[in-house]
């Protein structure tokens, strides 16, 4: 498990964007490389992950791609955002399949 002190904290910024804007378009258009990670973009909503100190830069980067983008909220967890906004839960990417821990006493 990664410790936050090593990885750093993250914030998730929710934007209202054009309904025809896709995740790939947003990824290609955002300046700043890997500093901003587009988590999802569908039905006129986009979620972008960034560092807490880069929230304003993230907002500017998204507005550079789509000038009409409006910041809705910022959160520390995706779960909170998806519980609060049904459209984000409905369009959430599928969870990756995780490997389960081997049974005690059994070699993998």
Protein Blocks (a to p, Z undefined) as FASTA:
>chain_A
ZZfklnopaddddddddfklcfklmmmmmghijmpccfbdcehiacddddfklmmmmmmm
mmmmmmmbccfbdcfbfklmmmmmmmlmmmpccdddddddddehiaZZ
